[in-house]
Amino acid sequence: MRYTFADVMAAQANRFGDKPYLVWDIGQDAPRSLSFAGFHRAAGVVATFLHRLGVQQGDHVVAAVSNSPEMVVLYGAVTYLGAVVVPVNPGLAPEEMRYVIDHAEAKVVVADPVVLRALRQRGGLPRMAYWIPAVDDTEVVVEAGAEAEILRDAEAGAGPAGGCPHESPEGAGLTNAIRTVIERNELDDDLPPGADPETTAMILYTSGTTGRPKGAMLSHQGVLRTGQAICDFLGSTPEERILNLLPMTHCFSICVEILHALLSGGTLYLRSGRFAPRAVLGEIARHRITFICGVPSIFMVLNEALDRREFDVSSLRVGLVGGAPVPVETVREFEGKTGIIIVEGYGQTELSPLASLQPPHPDKRRLGSCGVPIPGTEVRIVDRAGHDVPVGETGELLVRGFNVMKGYWKQPEETAAAIEPDGWLHTGDVFRQDADGYLYMVDRLKDVIIYGGYNIYPKEVESVLYQHPAVEEAYVVGASDPLKGEVPVAFVRLDSGSDAKAVQPELEALCRQHLADYKRPRRYLFVDDFPRTPSGKVLRRELRERA
């Protein structure tokens, strides 16, 4: 299997034609849809739009867009050109967003209008070629070259400011651009021929141990083969109806929802707004959903909702849970209430994003296991000296195969530390493997906190706390949480003249200013000192026990 996103879109358009690929407004009386053929054309339309702005193969396009058909089309359009899409959570704090945009060297940013406004209000917009709102809005950015600023009255045909050589369609919002190009039948015939399967398709930023995000470069082949492995393991067919429950900027959603539907010929039903368990169960019943996936907390709250009210979820065939370890009790409870099988997998962004998966068969699945390695990958479990451990013993999980990232963007030292010369990726997670090849996650080597599937690295949060002049020492650890898996808790030592009651609201304000909501400490514990090793290192494991 050696093909690109452009190859897949064309093949599925030819195979499935007018069959619905995307359905949205699913809570309305008349949901809207886009067929496989329509999706292929829409991707070509937006690719034409971007190409006219000067986007070429290898250029980086940041996509800070909420769950929407525009986001799915944008993935298709950027990869259609052989450019690189950089998905970014639109809920990041402006400071975090600005770092990713600058570090990625984005040529174009497509973002929710609220993101553009927030950046403008908090220090201005980073310099780049073009800013484009994901949906039509009264304020859009289409500036090139000079200091970017928001242009108004786009519907009146305002073009790029500052003498930009590129022209943009009227109403430079992405939705209006699609409409304009379609109405004028202006698909370019001279679009680039497409990328090689081994080239980078997307860069996904994952927090690093230094507190700064790292951009994992994933190839066309890596992401597409992972998506196909999911279809094969789950036995997916064109009858699959997948409900979107995850943020589309996350690697989990890209593979297990967006590509799962595209590669299987199934249909993806898009949700918008906040997660509401009763609404989700109602949508499963109304649209006869066959597949859902999510982090453990999603299945926990669905269990609670099913306790309070009965829903017809008999259409469900299988579910997939990942992003964090899931309690066996949660799986058993959901299966007992729905009659379906829940399978667990293991992966990380650097693995495109999957390394192992359970088969969805009662006689092959082992509760508590992350399944077996997906075809085309190898795994090893090694001790601290790098030697393979005997079957059943614990060690760090190493993975090699098509799914391993190409490296971290502009971070060769980090790449060399993560990937051995012979291709083995260090996952940083402790596993054991049984005699039949099933993998079991035991612990994490890193201090990462996993909050509902999102990674939080303590040093990133600690660096914000240290901005307060009264903070002498600060350490952030994960505390067990029945819903989210873990929540961040801050241990803080203040200078002798400061009052904790006065300082805590100021620390909370700092975190609101600099961090996304899920990264902010849920509790602050003020201490006089920390448990330490003889050499003076703080014992985080003891803090976790106290948290």
C-alpha positions in Angstrom: 0.0 0.0 0.0 1.7 3.2 -1.3 -0.6 6.0 -1.9 -1.4 9.6 -0.8 -4.5 11.4 0.4 -5.1 12.7 -3.1 -5.1 9.1 -4.4 -7.5 8.0 -1.8 -10.0 10.9 -2.3 -10.0 10.3 -6.1 -10.5 6.5 -5.7 -13.3 6.8 -3.2 -15.1 9.4 -5.2 -15.0 7.1 -8.2 -16.1 4.1 -6.1 -18.9 5.6 -4.0 -20.0 8.7 -6.0 -23.1 10.3 -4.5 -23.1 8.2 -1.3 -22.9 10.5 1.7 -19.5 10.8 3.3 -20.1 13.7 5.7 -23.4 14.5 7.5 -23.7 17.6 9.7 -26.4 19.6 11.5 -27.5 16.2 12.8 -29.6 17.7 15.5 -31.8 19.5 12.9 -34.9 18.2 11.1 -33.0 18.3 7.8 -29.3 17.5 8.2 -27.0 18.5 5.4 -24.5 16.1 3.7 -21.6 16.0 1.3 -21.0 12.9 -0.9 -17.7 11.2 -1.6 -17.7 12.8 -5.1 -18.7 16.2 -3.6 -15.9 15.9 -1.0 -13.3 15.2 -3.7 -14.5 18.3 -5.6 -14.7 20.5 -2.5 -11.1 19.5 -1.7 -10.1 20.4 -5.2 -11.9 23.8 -4.9 -10.1 24.7 -1.7 -6.8 23.4 -3.1 -7.4 25.8 -6.1 -8.0 28.7 -3.6 -4.9 27.9 -1.6 -2.8 27.4 -4.7 -3.8 30.9 -6.0 -2.5 32.3 -2.7 0.8 30.7 -3.5 0.7 27.5 -1.4 3.0 25.0 -2.9 4.1 21.4 -2.1 5.8 21.3 1.2 4.3 24.6 2.5 2.7 24.5 5.9 -0.9 25.4 6.5 -2.1 25.8 10.1 -5.7 24.7 10.7 -7.1 26.0 14.0 -10.7 25.0 13.2 -13.5 23.6 15.3 -15.3 20.4 14.3 -17.0 21.1 11.0 -17.2 20.0 7.4 -14.8 22.9 6.6 -12.1 21.2 8.8 -12.5 17.8 7.0 -12.4 19.6 3.5 -9.3 21.5 4.6 -7.5 18.3 5.5 -8.3 17.1 2.0 -7.4 20.3 0.2 -4.0 20.8 1.8 -2.9 17.2 1.3 -4.4 17.3 -2.2 -1.7 20.0 -3.0 1.1 18.0 -1.4 1.3 20.8 1.2 1.5 20.0 5.0 -1.5 20.6 7.3 -0.7 21.6 10.9 -3.9 21.0 13.0 -4.0 23.2 16.1 -6.6 23.0 18.9 -8.5 26.3 18.5 -9.0 26.3 22.3 -5.3 27.0 23.0 -4.4 30.2 24.8 -3.2 32.9 22.4 0.4 32.6 23.6 0.4 28.8 22.9 -1.2 29.3 19.5 1.3 32.0 18.5 4.2 29.7 19.4 2.9 26.9 17.2 2.2 29.2 14.3 5.7 30.8 14.5 7.5 27.5 15.0 5.7 25.7 12.2 6.7 28.5 9.8 3.1 28.6 8.5 2.5 30.2 5.1 -1.3 30.3 5.7 -3.4 30.1 8.8 -7.1 29.0 8.5 -8.8 29.6 11.9 -12.1 30.1 13.6 -12.8 33.8 13.7 -12.7 33.8 17.5 -9.1 32.6 17.3 -8.2 35.5 15.1 -9.8 38.0 17.4 -8.2 36.6 20.5 -4.7 36.8 18.9 -5.3 40.3 17.8 -6.4 41.4 21.3 -3.5 39.6 22.9 -0.4 41.0 21.3 -1.3 41.0 17.6 -1.2 38.5 14.8 2.1 36.7 13.9 3.5 37.6 10.5 2.8 35.3 7.7 1.5 35.2 4.1 -2.3 34.8 4.7 -4.9 34.6 7.4 -8.2 33.1 6.5 -11.3 32.5 8.6 -12.7 29.0 8.5 -16.3 30.4 8.1 -17.5 33.7 6.6 -17.3 36.5 9.1 -17.3 40.3 9.2 -13.6 40.3 10.1 -11.1 38.4 8.0 -7.4 38.5 7.4 -6.0 38.2 3.9 -2.8 40.1 4.3 0.6 39.1 2.9 4.0 40.3 3.7 3.8 43.3 6.0 2.4 43.2 9.6 -0.9 41.4 9.4 -4.1 43.2 10.3 -7.7 42.4 10.1 -9.5 43.7 7.0 -13.2 44.5 7.2 -16.0 44.4 4.6 -14.7 41.3 2.9 -18.0 40.8 1.2 -17.4 44.0 -0.6 -14.4 42.4 -2.3 -11.6 43.7 -0.1 -8.4 42.1 -1.3 -5.1 41.6 0.5 -3.6 44.6 2.2 -0.2 46.1 1.8 0.0 45.6 -2.0 -0.1 41.9 -1.8 0.5 40.3 -5.3 -2.1 37.6 -4.6 -5.8 38.1 -5.3 -8.3 36.3 -3.2 -12.0 35.5 -3.9 -14.6 37.9 -2.6 -15.4 37.3 1.1 -12.2 35.5 1.9 -13.7 33.1 4.4 -13.2 29.5 3.5 -16.9 28.7 3.0 -17.3 31.7 0.7 -14.2 30.8 -1.2 -15.6 27.3 -1.9 -18.9 28.8 -3.1 -17.2 31.4 -5.3 -14.8 28.9 -7.0 -17.7 26.4 -7.6 -20.0 29.0 -9.1 -17.2 30.2 -11.5 -16.2 26.6 -12.3 -12.6 27.6 -11.6 -10.9 24.5 -10.6 -7.3 24.8 -11.6 -6.0 22.2 -14.1 -2.4 23.1 -13.2 -2.4 22.0 -9.6 0.7 20.3 -8.4 0.8 16.5 -9.3 0.7 15.5 -5.6 3.1 14.2 -3.0 5.1 11.1 -2.6 3.6 8.6 0.0 6.7 9.0 2.1 6.5 12.8 2.3 5.1 14.7 5.3 1.3 15.0 5.2 0.8 16.7 8.6 2.6 18.0 11.6 0.9 17.5 14.9 2.2 19.3 17.9 2.6 17.4 21.1 4.0 18.9 24.3 7.6 18.2 25.1 9.2 17.5 28.4 10.8 21.0 28.2 7.3 22.5 28.2 7.5 23.6 24.6 5.4 21.6 22.0 7.1 19.4 19.5 5.8 19.0 16.0 5.6 15.3 15.0 5.9 14.9 11.2 3.6 12.2 9.9 3.8 10.8 6.3 0.9 10.1 3.9 1.7 6.4 4.1 2.0 6.4 7.9 -1.4 8.0 8.5 -3.3 6.2 5.7 -2.0 2.7 6.5 -2.9 3.3 10.2 -6.4 4.3 9.1 -6.6 1.2 6.9 -5.4 -1.0 9.8 -8.3 0.3 11.9 -10.8 -0.6 9.1 -9.3 -4.1 8.8 -9.2 -4.8 12.5 -12.8 -3.6 13.1 -14.2 -5.3 9.9 -15.6 -1.9 8.7 -17.8 -1.8 5.6 -19.5 0.9 3.6 -22.5 0.4 6.0 -20.5 1.9 8.8 -22.0 5.0 10.5 -19.5 6.8 12.6 -20.4 9.5 15.1 -17.7 12.2 15.6 -17.1 12.7 19.3 -13.5 13.8 19.3 -11.8 17.1 18.4 -10.8 17.0 14.8 -7.4 18.6 15.4 -6.5 15.5 17.4 -4.6 12.6 15.8 -7.2 10.1 17.3 -10.0 11.8 15.4 -8.1 12.0 12.1 -7.5 8.3 11.9 -10.4 6.7 13.8 -13.1 9.0 12.6 -12.2 11.0 9.5 -10.1 8.4 7.7 -12.0 5.5 9.1 -15.1 6.7 7.2 -13.2 7.7 4.1 -11.3 4.4 3.7 -14.2 2.1 4.6 -16.7 4.0 2.4 -18.8 4.7 5.5 -20.5 7.9 6.7 -19.2 10.3 9.3 -21.8 12.2 11.3 -20.4 15.5 12.7 -21.3 16.9 16.1 -20.9 20.5 17.0 -20.8 22.2 20.4 -20.0 20.7 23.8 -20.2 17.1 24.6 -23.7 16.3 26.1 -24.2 12.6 26.9 -28.0 12.5 26.5 -27.7 14.3 23.1 -25.1 11.9 22.0 -27.2 8.9 22.9 -30.2 10.5 21.1 -28.1 11.0 18.0 -26.9 7.4 18.1 -30.6 6.3 18.2 -31.8 8.7 15.5 -29.1 8.2 12.9 -28.6 4.4 13.6 -24.9 4.9 14.5 -22.8 1.7 14.3 -19.4 2.9 15.7 -18.2 5.4 18.3 -14.8 6.0 19.7 -13.5 8.2 22.5 -11.3 8.6 25.6 -12.4 6.7 28.8 -14.3 9.6 30.3 -16.7 9.6 27.3 -17.8 6.1 28.0 -18.0 6.8 31.8 -20.5 9.7 31.3 -22.5 7.7 28.7 -22.8 4.9 31.3 -24.2 7.4 33.8 -26.7 8.7 31.2 -27.8 5.2 30.3 -28.5 4.7 34.1 -30.9 7.6 34.1 -32.8 7.0 30.8 -33.3 4.3 28.3 -32.1 4.9 24.7 -32.3 2.7 21.6 -28.6 2.1 20.9 -29.2 -1.3 19.2 -27.6 -0.1 16.0 -24.1 0.1 17.7 -21.7 -2.6 16.5 -18.4 -1.8 18.1 -16.7 1.0 20.1 -13.0 1.9 20.5 -11.4 3.5 23.5 -8.0 5.0 23.7 -6.0 8.1 24.7 -5.6 6.9 28.3 -5.8 3.7 30.3 -9.4 2.6 30.7 -10.8 0.8 33.8 -12.0 -2.7 33.0 -15.2 -1.9 35.0 -16.1 0.9 32.6 -15.8 -1.4 29.6 -17.9 -4.1 31.2 -20.6 -1.7 32.3 -20.9 -0.1 28.8 -21.0 -3.5 27.1 -23.6 -4.8 29.5 -25.9 -1.8 28.8 -25.4 -1.8 25.0 -24.6 -5.4 24.0 -21.6 -4.3 21.9 -17.9 -4.9 22.2 -15.5 -2.2 23.2 -11.9 -2.6 22.0 -8.9 -0.8 23.4 -5.8 0.3 21.5 -2.5 2.0 22.3 -0.7 4.7 20.5 0.6 8.2 20.6 0.9 11.1 18.1 4.4 9.9 17.1 2.9 6.6 16.0 0.4 8.1 13.5 -1.2 7.5 16.1 -1.7 3.8 16.7 0.6 0.8 17.5 -1.7 -1.9 18.8 -5.4 -2.8 18.8 -7.7 -5.5 20.2 -9.6 -7.6 17.7 -13.4 -7.0 18.2 -14.1 -10.7 18.8 -15.0 -12.1 22.3 -12.8 -15.1 21.9 -9.8 -13.0 20.8 -10.1 -9.9 23.0 -8.4 -9.7 26.4 -9.8 -7.1 28.8 -7.1 -4.9 30.2 -4.9 -5.4 27.2 -4.1 -2.9 24.5 -4.3 -5.6 21.9 -1.6 -6.9 19.5 0.7 -4.8 17.2 -1.0 -3.7 14.0 0.3 -5.4 10.8 3.5 -3.8 9.4 4.8 -2.9 12.9 7.2 -4.5 15.3 7.5 -4.1 19.1 10.2 -4.7 21.7 10.1 -4.4 25.4 13.5 -3.4 26.8 15.2 -2.7 30.1 17.1 0.5 30.9 20.2 -0.9 29.2 18.3 -1.5 26.0 18.1 -5.3 26.3 15.0 -7.3 25.5 13.2 -8.5 28.6 11.7 -12.0 28.9 8.0 -12.6 28.1 5.8 -11.3 30.9 8.4 -8.9 32.4 8.1 -5.1 32.2 10.2 -2.6 30.3 9.9 0.3 28.0 7.9 -0.3 24.8 9.8 0.4 21.5 8.0 0.4 18.2 9.3 0.2 14.6 7.3 0.4 11.4 5.5 2.5 8.8 3.6 4.3 11.6 6.7 5.9 13.2 6.9 9.6 12.7 9.5 11.0 10.4 10.8 13.1 13.3 10.2 16.4 15.1 10.0 19.5 13.0 13.2 21.6 13.4 14.3 19.5 16.5 17.0 17.1 15.4 18.3 16.5 18.9 14.8 15.6 20.2 14.3 13.3 17.1 17.6 11.5 17.7 16.6 11.0 21.4 13.3 9.5 20.4 14.2 7.3 17.3 17.2 4.9 17.2 19.3 4.9 14.0 17.7 1.5 13.1 14.2 3.0 13.3 13.0 2.0 16.8 10.8 4.7 18.5 11.1 5.0 22.3 7.5 5.4 23.6 8.5 6.3 27.1 5.8 3.9 28.4 6.3 0.8 30.5 4.6 -2.4 29.1 4.6 -6.1 29.4 3.8 -8.6 26.6 2.3 -12.1 27.1 3.2 -15.3 25.3 0.5 -14.7 22.7 1.8 -11.2 21.8 -0.9 -9.1 23.7 0.4 -5.9 25.1 -0.4 -4.5 28.6 0.4 -1.0 29.7 1.9 -0.9 33.2 3.0 2.7 33.8 4.6 5.8 32.2 8.3 6.6 32.3 7.5 10.2 31.8 5.8 12.5 34.2 3.0 13.3 31.6 -0.4 13.9 33.0 -3.2 12.4 30.8 -6.4 14.4 31.2 -9.2 12.9 29.2 -6.8 11.8 26.4 -4.9 15.1 26.4 -1.3 15.2 27.4 -0.2 17.8 30.0 3.5 18.2 30.7 4.2 19.5 34.2 7.1 21.8 33.3 4.9 23.7 30.9 2.4 24.5 33.7 5.2 25.1 36.2 6.9 27.7 34.0 3.7 29.7 34.2 3.5 29.4 38.0 7.0 30.6 38.3 6.1 33.9 36.6 4.5 34.9 40.0 7.1 36.8 42.1 6.0 35.0 45.3 6.6 31.5 44.0 9.8 29.9 45.2 9.2 26.4 44.0 6.3 24.8 42.1 5.7 21.2 41.0 2.7 19.9 39.1 1.6 16.2 39.2 -1.4 14.2 38.2 -4.0 13.2 40.7 -6.4 10.3 39.9 -9.8 11.3 38.7 -12.7 8.9 38.0 -13.9 10.9 35.0 -10.8 12.3 33.3 -8.2 9.7 34.4 -5.9 12.4 35.9 -6.2 16.1 36.7 -3.3 18.5 37.3 -2.5 19.5 40.9 0.0 22.1 41.8 2.3 22.0 44.9 3.7 25.4 45.6 6.2 26.9 48.1 5.9 30.6 48.5 8.4 33.1 49.9 8.1 33.7 53.6 6.2 37.0 53.3 3.4 35.9 51.1 -0.1 34.7 52.0 -1.4 31.6 50.2 -5.0 32.8 50.2 -4.0 36.0 48.4 -1.6 34.3 46.0 -3.8 31.5 44.8 -6.3 33.7 42.8 -3.4 35.4 41.2 -1.9 32.0 40.1 -5.3 31.0 38.8 -5.4 34.2 36.7 -1.9 33.6 35.4 -2.9 30.1 34.2 -6.1 31.4 32.6 -4.0 33.9 30.7 -1.3 31.5 29.5 -2.7 28.0 29.4 -5.6 26.1 27.8 -8.3 25.1 30.2 -7.4 21.5 30.4 -3.8 22.3 31.5 -4.8 24.5 34.4 -4.3 23.0 37.9 -7.5 21.9 39.6 -6.1 22.2 43.1 -3.3 24.2 44.7 -1.5 22.8 47.7 0.8 25.2 49.5 3.7 23.5 51.3 6.8 24.5 53.4 9.1 22.0 51.6 9.1 19.0 49.3 10.2 15.4 49.7 13.6 15.0 48.1 16.2 12.4 47.3 19.6 12.6 49.0 20.9 14.5 46.0 18.1 17.1 46.4 15.8 16.0 43.5 12.1 16.4 44.3 10.3 13.0 44.6 7.3 13.5 42.3 6.0 10.1 43.1 5.4 11.1 46.7 3.6 14.3 45.6 1.4 12.1 43.4 0.5 10.0 46.5 -0.3 13.2 48.4 -2.3 14.7 45.6 
